[in-house]
Each structure stands twice: as structure tokens, then as C-alpha cells.
Amino acid sequence: MRLTSYIEGISYLFLLFIAMPFKYFLDQPQLVAVGGMFHGVMFVLYILTSLHAFVQRRWNLKRALLIIACIFIPFLFIKQDRMIQNEELELKKGQPIDPKKRA
């Protein structure tokens, strides 16, 4: 899930800060066509991996919605990655996960 999040987040930043300026300022829409398709595929893959994690890790609805909301705000995927990484470290240690940290 973390890898999917990073790839989706980078593709979103590529669209916002590289492809869109090329399209509107330089009249070159090719990057949006290619980058947009890639981003769309990664977006769907991210939603599917989030749903899988929701079921597998028994997240509450608030946490699942927060994870999905992270893909709509640029750079928030980095914060989301740290939350997931901390949860994975706690699971590896065998420590119970504090519900306050999960939300």
C-alpha cells in the first residue's frame, strides 16, 4: 500500500506541477494525456489497496476515509505513509495498536 501511495502521489504532483503548466502555458497537452492515464490507473489501484487494507487491518471507517482523503491533497501522501509505516512497525513488534493513533 505504501508503494502504491507514493507512486499515485508522485503522479498527482507530476500532473499538477508539470503536465498542467505544459498544457495551459505552452499549449502542449501530450503530457496530460499520458500522465493523466497513468494517474487514473494508479488512483484506482490505490483505492483498491486501501479497501484491501481496510478489511485486512480492520480499520474503522474514520481511518479508511482519512487514508483515502490523503490522495486528494498534494503532498499529504507523505504524512499518510508515515502513519502506515508506524502502524506496520507496531504490528511487527507485536504491540497492540493504540486506537487513538489509528484515527
N, CA, C and O atoms as CSV, one atom per row, in Angstrom:
chain,resi,resn,atom,element,x,y,z
A,1,MET,N,N,0.819,-1.191,0.000
A,1,MET,CA,C,0.000,0.000,0.000
A,1,MET,C,C,0.864,1.257,0.000
A,1,MET,O,O,0.528,2.257,-0.634
A,2,ARG,N,N,1.968,1.192,0.711
A,2,ARG,CA,C,2.826,2.374,0.777
A,2,ARG,C,C,3.416,2.707,-0.590
A,2,ARG,O,O,3.486,3.876,-0.970
A,3,LEU,N,N,3.834,1.695,-1.320
A,3,LEU,CA,C,4.394,1.924,-2.653
A,3,LEU,C,C,3.335,2.513,-3.581
A,3,LEU,O,O,3.604,3.461,-4.318
A,4,THR,N,N,2.153,1.956,-3.541
A,4,THR,CA,C,1.054,2.468,-4.371
A,4,THR,C,C,0.761,3.923,-4.022
A,4,THR,O,O,0.506,4.739,-4.907
A,5,SER,N,N,0.799,4.243,-2.740
A,5,SER,CA,C,0.551,5.611,-2.301
A,5,SER,C,C,1.592,6.575,-2.863
A,5,SER,O,O,1.253,7.649,-3.360
A,6,TYR,N,N,2.863,6.180,-2.780
A,6,TYR,CA,C,3.918,7.051,-3.298
A,6,TYR,C,C,3.805,7.244,-4.810
A,6,TYR,O,O,3.908,8.367,-5.305
A,7,ILE,N,N,3.596,6.166,-5.529
A,7,ILE,CA,C,3.503,6.287,-6.989
A,7,ILE,C,C,2.300,7.149,-7.375
A,7,ILE,O,O,2.404,7.993,-8.264
A,8,GLU,N,N,1.168,6.943,-6.715
A,8,GLU,CA,C,-0.028,7.742,-7.000
A,8,GLU,C,C,0.217,9.205,-6.641
A,8,GLU,O,O,-0.156,10.100,-7.400
A,9,GLY,N,N,0.836,9.451,-5.497
A,9,GLY,CA,C,1.121,10.821,-5.076
A,9,GLY,C,C,2.072,11.543,-6.018
A,9,GLY,O,O,1.864,12.712,-6.343
A,10,ILE,N,N,3.111,10.849,-6.453
A,10,ILE,CA,C,4.072,11.439,-7.398
A,10,ILE,C,C,3.391,11.715,-8.734
A,10,ILE,O,O,3.640,12.751,-9.351
A,11,SER,N,N,2.540,10.807,-9.184
A,11,SER,CA,C,1.855,11.031,-10.461
A,11,SER,C,C,0.913,12.233,-10.362
A,11,SER,O,O,0.750,12.980,-11.326
A,12,TYR,N,N,0.300,12.413,-9.204
A,12,TYR,CA,C,-0.578,13.576,-8.987
A,12,TYR,C,C,0.233,14.874,-9.026
A,12,TYR,O,O,-0.177,15.853,-9.650
A,13,LEU,N,N,1.387,14.871,-8.354
A,13,LEU,CA,C,2.250,16.054,-8.372
A,13,LEU,C,C,2.763,16.335,-9.785
A,13,LEU,O,O,2.860,17.492,-10.196
A,14,PHE,N,N,3.088,15.282,-10.518
A,14,PHE,CA,C,3.523,15.444,-11.903
A,14,PHE,C,C,2.430,16.140,-12.722
A,14,PHE,O,O,2.704,17.069,-13.482
A,15,LEU,N,N,1.196,15.676,-12.553
A,15,LEU,CA,C,0.089,16.303,-13.292
A,15,LEU,C,C,-0.079,17.772,-12.907
A,15,LEU,O,O,-0.214,18.636,-13.773
A,16,LEU,N,N,-0.070,18.045,-11.606
A,16,LEU,CA,C,-0.317,19.412,-11.143
A,16,LEU,C,C,0.785,20.396,-11.509
A,16,LEU,O,O,0.508,21.513,-11.947
A,17,PHE,N,N,2.029,19.983,-11.330
A,17,PHE,CA,C,3.132,20.939,-11.436
A,17,PHE,C,C,3.946,20.857,-12.721
A,17,PHE,O,O,4.751,21.746,-12.995
A,18,ILE,N,N,3.751,19.814,-13.505
A,18,ILE,CA,C,4.493,19.705,-14.762
A,18,ILE,C,C,3.542,19.635,-15.953
A,18,ILE,O,O,3.609,20.470,-16.855
A,19,ALA,N,N,2.663,18.645,-15.955
A,19,ALA,CA,C,1.810,18.417,-17.125
A,19,ALA,C,C,0.813,19.554,-17.347
A,19,ALA,O,O,0.656,20.021,-18.475
A,20,MET,N,N,0.140,20.004,-16.290
A,20,MET,CA,C,-0.857,21.070,-16.456
A,20,MET,C,C,-0.231,22.392,-16.921
A,20,MET,O,O,-0.783,23.033,-17.815
A,21,PRO,N,N,0.904,22.823,-16.347
A,21,PRO,CA,C,1.532,24.040,-16.903
A,21,PRO,C,C,1.935,23.886,-18.376
A,21,PRO,O,O,1.811,24.830,-19.156
A,22,PHE,N,N,2.416,22.698,-18.751
A,22,PHE,CA,C,2.747,22.483,-20.158
A,22,PHE,C,C,1.504,22.618,-21.029
A,22,PHE,O,O,1.558,23.179,-22.123
A,23,LYS,N,N,0.394,22.101,-20.535
A,23,LYS,CA,C,-0.835,22.150,-21.323
A,23,LYS,C,C,-1.351,23.582,-21.474
A,23,LYS,O,O,-1.693,24.006,-22.578
A,24,TYR,N,N,-1.408,24.316,-20.384
A,24,TYR,CA,C,-2.061,25.629,-20.431
A,24,TYR,C,C,-1.133,26.784,-20.767
A,24,TYR,O,O,-1.590,27.790,-21.311
A,25,PHE,N,N,0.161,26.674,-20.462
A,25,PHE,CA,C,1.066,27.782,-20.748
A,25,PHE,C,C,1.857,27.580,-22.035
A,25,PHE,O,O,2.221,28.550,-22.701
A,26,LEU,N,N,2.123,26.326,-22.386
A,26,LEU,CA,C,2.912,26.050,-23.583
A,26,LEU,C,C,2.100,25.372,-24.685
A,26,LEU,O,O,2.644,25.021,-25.732
A,27,ASP,N,N,0.808,25.189,-24.451
A,27,ASP,CA,C,-0.088,24.584,-25.420
A,27,ASP,C,C,0.408,23.213,-25.907
A,27,ASP,O,O,0.391,22.911,-27.100
A,28,GLN,N,N,0.856,22.387,-24.927
A,28,GLN,CA,C,1.322,21.042,-25.228
A,28,GLN,C,C,0.590,20.044,-24.321
A,28,GLN,O,O,1.062,19.747,-23.223
A,29,PRO,N,N,-0.542,19.534,-24.767
A,29,PRO,CA,C,-1.365,18.662,-23.911
A,29,PRO,C,C,-0.918,17.198,-23.847
A,29,PRO,O,O,-1.575,16.390,-23.191
A,30,GLN,N,N,0.180,16.841,-24.512
A,30,GLN,CA,C,0.590,15.441,-24.571
A,30,GLN,C,C,0.911,14.866,-23.191
A,30,GLN,O,O,0.562,13.720,-22.907
A,31,LEU,N,N,1.561,15.637,-22.341
A,31,LEU,CA,C,1.913,15.139,-21.010
A,31,LEU,C,C,0.676,14.846,-20.171
A,31,LEU,O,O,0.660,13.897,-19.388
A,32,VAL,N,N,-0.354,15.661,-20.338
A,32,VAL,CA,C,-1.593,15.434,-19.586
A,32,VAL,C,C,-2.259,14.143,-20.055
A,32,VAL,O,O,-2.799,13.390,-19.244
A,33,ALA,N,N,-2.221,13.890,-21.350
A,33,ALA,CA,C,-2.845,12.670,-21.872
A,33,ALA,C,C,-2.157,11.423,-21.310
A,33,ALA,O,O,-2.828,10.499,-20.849
A,34,VAL,N,N,-0.845,11.394,-21.348
A,34,VAL,CA,C,-0.103,10.223,-20.866
A,34,VAL,C,C,-0.107,10.173,-19.338
A,34,VAL,O,O,-0.418,9.142,-18.741
A,35,GLY,N,N,0.240,11.293,-18.717
A,35,GLY,CA,C,0.286,11.338,-17.253
A,35,GLY,C,C,-1.080,11.148,-16.623
A,35,GLY,O,O,-1.197,10.542,-15.558
A,36,GLY,N,N,-2.104,11.658,-17.268
A,36,GLY,CA,C,-3.456,11.517,-16.746
A,36,GLY,C,C,-3.923,10.074,-16.753
A,36,GLY,O,O,-4.571,9.617,-15.811
A,37,MET,N,N,-3.594,9.361,-17.813
A,37,MET,CA,C,-3.964,7.941,-17.890
A,37,MET,C,C,-3.231,7.149,-16.802
A,37,MET,O,O,-3.836,6.327,-16.114
A,38,PHE,N,N,-1.941,7.397,-16.655
A,38,PHE,CA,C,-1.165,6.698,-15.635
A,38,PHE,C,C,-1.701,7.017,-14.235
A,38,PHE,O,O,-1.861,6.125,-13.402
A,39,HIS,N,N,-1.972,8.296,-13.992
A,39,HIS,CA,C,-2.502,8.707,-12.694
A,39,HIS,C,C,-3.864,8.062,-12.432
A,39,HIS,O,O,-4.142,7.645,-11.308
A,40,GLY,N,N,-4.695,7.979,-13.435
A,40,GLY,CA,C,-6.007,7.348,-13.280
A,40,GLY,C,C,-5.896,5.884,-12.890
A,40,GLY,O,O,-6.627,5.410,-12.020
A,41,VAL,N,N,-4.987,5.171,-13.531
A,41,VAL,CA,C,-4.765,3.762,-13.196
A,41,VAL,C,C,-4.242,3.640,-11.770
A,41,VAL,O,O,-4.692,2.776,-11.018
A,42,MET,N,N,-3.301,4.494,-11.392
A,42,MET,CA,C,-2.751,4.447,-10.038
A,42,MET,C,C,-3.797,4.839,-8.995
A,42,MET,O,O,-3.804,4.298,-7.889
A,43,PHE,N,N,-4.669,5.766,-9.340
A,43,PHE,CA,C,-5.740,6.179,-8.432
A,43,PHE,C,C,-6.655,4.997,-8.111
A,43,PHE,O,O,-6.978,4.752,-6.949
A,44,VAL,N,N,-7.066,4.272,-9.140
A,44,VAL,CA,C,-7.933,3.111,-8.944
A,44,VAL,C,C,-7.198,2.035,-8.146
A,44,VAL,O,O,-7.777,1.426,-7.247
A,45,LEU,N,N,-5.937,1.801,-8.469
A,45,LEU,CA,C,-5.151,0.811,-7.744
A,45,LEU,C,C,-5.010,1.206,-6.270
A,45,LEU,O,O,-5.084,0.349,-5.389
A,46,TYR,N,N,-4.809,2.492,-6.002
A,46,TYR,CA,C,-4.706,2.976,-4.624
A,46,TYR,C,C,-6.013,2.752,-3.863
A,46,TYR,O,O,-5.989,2.320,-2.710
A,47,ILE,N,N,-7.138,3.038,-4.490
A,47,ILE,CA,C,-8.434,2.811,-3.846
A,47,ILE,C,C,-8.604,1.327,-3.523
A,47,ILE,O,O,-9.062,0.977,-2.435
A,48,LEU,N,N,-8.240,0.458,-4.459
A,48,LEU,CA,C,-8.365,-0.985,-4.229
A,48,LEU,C,C,-7.451,-1.460,-3.102
A,48,LEU,O,O,-7.869,-2.263,-2.268
A,49,THR,N,N,-6.215,-0.977,-3.067
A,49,THR,CA,C,-5.313,-1.386,-1.985
A,49,THR,C,C,-5.770,-0.816,-0.647
A,49,THR,O,O,-5.580,-1.449,0.392
A,50,SER,N,N,-6.366,0.365,-0.661
A,50,SER,CA,C,-6.904,0.943,0.581
A,50,SER,C,C,-8.072,0.114,1.100
A,50,SER,O,O,-8.175,-0.135,2.301
A,51,LEU,N,N,-8.947,-0.312,0.202
A,51,LEU,CA,C,-10.057,-1.160,0.614
A,51,LEU,C,C,-9.569,-2.508,1.145
A,51,LEU,O,O,-10.114,-3.040,2.112
A,52,HIS,N,N,-8.555,-3.042,0.511
A,52,HIS,CA,C,-7.975,-4.300,0.992
A,52,HIS,C,C,-7.393,-4.114,2.396
A,52,HIS,O,O,-7.608,-4.951,3.272
A,53,ALA,N,N,-6.665,-3.030,2.608
A,53,ALA,CA,C,-6.098,-2.755,3.937
A,53,ALA,C,C,-7.200,-2.513,4.959
A,53,ALA,O,O,-7.075,-2.929,6.111
A,54,PHE,N,N,-8.262,-1.855,4.559
A,54,PHE,CA,C,-9.402,-1.597,5.444
A,54,PHE,C,C,-9.959,-2.909,5.994
A,54,PHE,O,O,-10.245,-3.024,7.185
A,55,VAL,N,N,-10.107,-3.881,5.121
A,55,VAL,CA,C,-10.651,-5.178,5.540
A,55,VAL,C,C,-9.608,-5.974,6.326
A,55,VAL,O,O,-9.910,-6.518,7.388
A,56,GLN,N,N,-8.385,-6.041,5.804
A,56,GLN,CA,C,-7.343,-6.861,6.408
A,56,GLN,C,C,-6.937,-6.341,7.789
A,56,GLN,O,O,-6.758,-7.128,8.719
A,57,ARG,N,N,-6.792,-5.037,7.924
A,57,ARG,CA,C,-6.308,-4.461,9.190
A,57,ARG,C,C,-7.428,-4.032,10.125
A,57,ARG,O,O,-7.175,-3.527,11.220
A,58,ARG,N,N,-8.663,-4.234,9.691
A,58,ARG,CA,C,-9.844,-3.908,10.489
A,58,ARG,C,C,-9.838,-2.439,10.947
A,58,ARG,O,O,-10.048,-2.130,12.120
A,59,TRP,N,N,-9.593,-1.564,9.990
A,59,TRP,CA,C,-9.637,-0.138,10.284
A,59,TRP,C,C,-11.074,0.292,10.501
A,59,TRP,O,O,-12.006,-0.286,9.942
A,60,ASN,N,N,-11.236,1.324,11.328
A,60,ASN,CA,C,-12.571,1.897,11.452
A,60,ASN,C,C,-12.843,2.782,10.234
A,60,ASN,O,O,-11.925,3.100,9.478
A,61,LEU,N,N,-14.071,3.167,10.052
A,61,LEU,CA,C,-14.464,3.936,8.867
A,61,LEU,C,C,-13.754,5.283,8.810
A,61,LEU,O,O,-13.380,5.744,7.732
A,62,LYS,N,N,-13.569,5.910,9.958
A,62,LYS,CA,C,-12.888,7.209,10.001
A,62,LYS,C,C,-11.461,7.087,9.459
A,62,LYS,O,O,-11.011,7.931,8.685
A,63,ARG,N,N,-10.769,6.049,9.866
A,63,ARG,CA,C,-9.390,5.848,9.393
A,63,ARG,C,C,-9.370,5.572,7.895
A,63,ARG,O,O,-8.537,6.122,7.174
A,64,ALA,N,N,-10.268,4.736,7.428
A,64,ALA,CA,C,-10.307,4.413,5.999
A,64,ALA,C,C,-10.576,5.658,5.159
A,64,ALA,O,O,-9.947,5.857,4.120
A,65,LEU,N,N,-11.506,6.490,5.606
A,65,LEU,CA,C,-11.809,7.724,4.870
A,65,LEU,C,C,-10.639,8.697,4.910
A,65,LEU,O,O,-10.383,9.400,3.933
A,66,LEU,N,N,-9.930,8.742,6.033
A,66,LEU,CA,C,-8.752,9.600,6.139
A,66,LEU,C,C,-7.666,9.155,5.162
A,66,LEU,O,O,-7.044,9.979,4.492
A,67,ILE,N,N,-7.449,7.854,5.089
A,67,ILE,CA,C,-6.440,7.311,4.169
A,67,ILE,C,C,-6.810,7.637,2.723
A,67,ILE,O,O,-5.948,8.030,1.937
A,68,ILE,N,N,-8.064,7.479,2.374
A,68,ILE,CA,C,-8.498,7.779,1.008
A,68,ILE,C,C,-8.454,9.283,0.739
A,68,ILE,O,O,-8.130,9.701,-0.373
A,69,ALA,N,N,-8.776,10.096,1.740
A,69,ALA,CA,C,-8.747,11.553,1.562
A,69,ALA,C,C,-7.336,12.072,1.319
A,69,ALA,O,O,-7.157,13.122,0.702
A,70,CYS,N,N,-6.343,11.347,1.797
A,70,CYS,CA,C,-4.954,11.787,1.638
A,70,CYS,C,C,-4.530,11.918,0.177
A,70,CYS,O,O,-3.588,12.651,-0.121
A,71,ILE,N,N,-5.195,11.234,-0.724
A,71,ILE,CA,C,-4.766,11.303,-2.117
A,71,ILE,C,C,-5.295,12.542,-2.837
A,71,ILE,O,O,-4.886,12.826,-3.963
A,72,PHE,N,N,-6.188,13.269,-2.204
A,72,PHE,CA,C,-6.749,14.448,-2.856
A,72,PHE,C,C,-5.984,15.733,-2.554
A,72,PHE,O,O,-6.180,16.742,-3.231
A,73,ILE,N,N,-5.127,15.706,-1.556
A,73,ILE,CA,C,-4.372,16.898,-1.167
A,73,ILE,C,C,-2.899,16.647,-1.492
A,73,ILE,O,O,-2.309,15.693,-0.985
A,74,PRO,N,N,-2.298,17.500,-2.337
A,74,PRO,CA,C,-0.900,17.285,-2.706
A,74,PRO,C,C,0.012,17.213,-1.483
A,74,PRO,O,O,-0.172,17.954,-0.517
A,75,PHE,N,N,0.976,16.332,-1.531
A,75,PHE,CA,C,2.000,16.098,-0.510
A,75,PHE,C,C,1.477,15.412,0.750
A,75,PHE,O,O,2.286,15.038,1.599
A,76,LEU,N,N,0.187,15.230,0.913
A,76,LEU,CA,C,-0.331,14.579,2.111
A,76,LEU,C,C,-0.051,13.074,2.103
A,76,LEU,O,O,-0.123,12.422,3.144
A,77,PHE,N,N,0.264,12.529,0.936
A,77,PHE,CA,C,0.598,11.111,0.870
A,77,PHE,C,C,1.849,10.794,1.685
A,77,PHE,O,O,2.030,9.652,2.108
A,78,ILE,N,N,2.715,11.781,1.914
A,78,ILE,CA,C,3.923,11.581,2.723
A,78,ILE,C,C,3.539,11.362,4.187
A,78,ILE,O,O,4.067,10.463,4.842
A,79,LYS,N,N,2.631,12.174,4.693
A,79,LYS,CA,C,2.133,12.014,6.068
A,79,LYS,C,C,1.412,10.678,6.212
A,79,LYS,O,O,1.584,9.976,7.209
A,80,GLN,N,N,0.614,10.336,5.222
A,80,GLN,CA,C,-0.121,9.080,5.248
A,80,GLN,C,C,0.845,7.912,5.268
A,80,GLN,O,O,0.591,6.922,5.954
A,81,ASP,N,N,1.946,7.998,4.536
A,81,ASP,CA,C,2.936,6.932,4.517
A,81,ASP,C,C,3.548,6.737,5.897
A,81,ASP,O,O,3.765,5.604,6.327
A,82,ARG,N,N,3.822,7.814,6.579
A,82,ARG,CA,C,4.396,7.699,7.928
A,82,ARG,C,C,3.412,7.049,8.900
A,82,ARG,O,O,3.814,6.270,9.765
A,83,MET,N,N,2.142,7.364,8.761
A,83,MET,CA,C,1.136,6.736,9.624
A,83,MET,C,C,1.099,5.228,9.387
A,83,MET,O,O,1.050,4.448,10.338
A,84,ILE,N,N,1.124,4.823,8.131
A,84,ILE,CA,C,1.088,3.401,7.791
A,84,ILE,C,C,2.373,2.721,8.256
A,84,ILE,O,O,2.330,1.607,8.778
A,85,GLN,N,N,3.509,3.380,8.071
A,85,GLN,CA,C,4.785,2.809,8.476
A,85,GLN,C,C,4.827,2.589,9.993
A,85,GLN,O,O,5.288,1.545,10.455
A,86,ASN,N,N,4.354,3.553,10.757
A,86,ASN,CA,C,4.326,3.393,12.210
A,86,ASN,C,C,3.419,2.240,12.623
A,86,ASN,O,O,3.744,1.482,13.538
A,87,GLU,N,N,2.295,2.113,11.954
A,87,GLU,CA,C,1.383,1.006,12.245
A,87,GLU,C,C,2.040,-0.330,11.928
A,87,GLU,O,O,1.907,-1.281,12.699
A,88,GLU,N,N,2.743,-0.415,10.812
A,88,GLU,CA,C,3.416,-1.653,10.442
A,88,GLU,C,C,4.512,-2.012,11.439
A,88,GLU,O,O,4.685,-3.184,11.772
A,89,LEU,N,N,5.256,-1.008,11.919
A,89,LEU,CA,C,6.293,-1.268,12.911
A,89,LEU,C,C,5.693,-1.795,14.209
A,89,LEU,O,O,6.250,-2.705,14.824
A,90,GLU,N,N,4.570,-1.238,14.628
A,90,GLU,CA,C,3.907,-1.712,15.841
A,90,GLU,C,C,3.401,-3.139,15.661
A,90,GLU,O,O,3.464,-3.943,16.592
A,91,LEU,N,N,2.899,-3.456,14.470
A,91,LEU,CA,C,2.435,-4.817,14.206
A,91,LEU,C,C,3.591,-5.819,14.230
A,91,LEU,O,O,3.437,-6.935,14.725
A,92,LYS,N,N,4.749,-5.421,13.694
A,92,LYS,CA,C,5.915,-6.309,13.686
A,92,LYS,C,C,6.419,-6.569,15.102
A,92,LYS,O,O,6.863,-7.674,15.415
A,93,LYS,N,N,6.351,-5.558,15.950
A,93,LYS,CA,C,6.805,-5.702,17.333
A,93,LYS,C,C,5.814,-6.512,18.165
A,93,LYS,O,O,6.145,-6.968,19.259
A,94,GLY,N,N,4.616,-6.687,17.652
A,94,GLY,CA,C,3.601,-7.423,18.380
A,94,GLY,C,C,2.890,-6.580,19.422
A,94,GLY,O,O,2.175,-7.105,20.275
A,95,GLN,N,N,3.087,-5.278,19.349
A,95,GLN,CA,C,2.435,-4.381,20.291
A,95,GLN,C,C,1.027,-4.078,19.810
A,95,GLN,O,O,0.793,-3.935,18.610
A,96,PRO,N,N,0.095,-3.981,20.740
A,96,PRO,CA,C,-1.250,-3.568,20.316
A,96,PRO,C,C,-1.212,-2.135,19.816
A,96,PRO,O,O,-0.481,-1.298,20.345
A,97,ILE,N,N,-1.994,-1.869,18.807
A,97,ILE,CA,C,-2.016,-0.543,18.199
A,97,ILE,C,C,-2.984,0.332,18.979
A,97,ILE,O,O,-4.139,-0.031,19.199
A,98,ASP,N,N,-2.492,1.484,19.390
A,98,ASP,CA,C,-3.315,2.434,20.128
A,98,ASP,C,C,-4.399,2.966,19.191
A,98,ASP,O,O,-4.072,3.533,18.148
A,99,PRO,N,N,-5.685,2.798,19.533
A,99,PRO,CA,C,-6.763,3.269,18.656
A,99,PRO,C,C,-6.696,4.765,18.379
A,99,PRO,O,O,-7.168,5.214,17.334
A,100,LYS,N,N,-6.123,5.545,19.287
A,100,LYS,CA,C,-6.011,6.987,19.065
A,100,LYS,C,C,-5.042,7.304,17.947
A,100,LYS,O,O,-5.227,8.282,17.221
A,101,LYS,N,N,-3.998,6.477,17.798
A,101,LYS,CA,C,-3.032,6.684,16.715
A,101,LYS,C,C,-3.587,6.255,15.372
A,101,LYS,O,O,-3.143,6.742,14.332
A,102,ARG,N,N,-4.541,5.359,15.382
A,102,ARG,CA,C,-5.094,4.831,14.132
A,102,ARG,C,C,-6.023,5.804,13.449
A,102,ARG,O,O,-6.140,5.787,12.223
A,103,ALA,N,N,-6.676,6.638,14.199
A,103,ALA,CA,C,-7.681,7.538,13.630
A,103,ALA,C,C,-7.051,8.773,13.043
A,103,ALA,O,O,-7.756,9.637,12.521
